[in-house]
């Protein structure tokens, strides 16, 4: 399923060398965009934003985390954007 694939890619990205992580996080986001798990999509966007220094992904992840009520995740994005 898109959710399982996206979450697996996120785990792989977390364990991958820093130079490989952004591409894996991007693949995770692509799968999770097709998933009903919006909290996982928020997590993946924030992880991509952190790995790739992509403020747009951080903002998108922050908005989605707020919509999902994922306060700790939203705080992580807010701190990274500060």
Beta strands, then each sheet from edge to edge (+ up, - down):
end
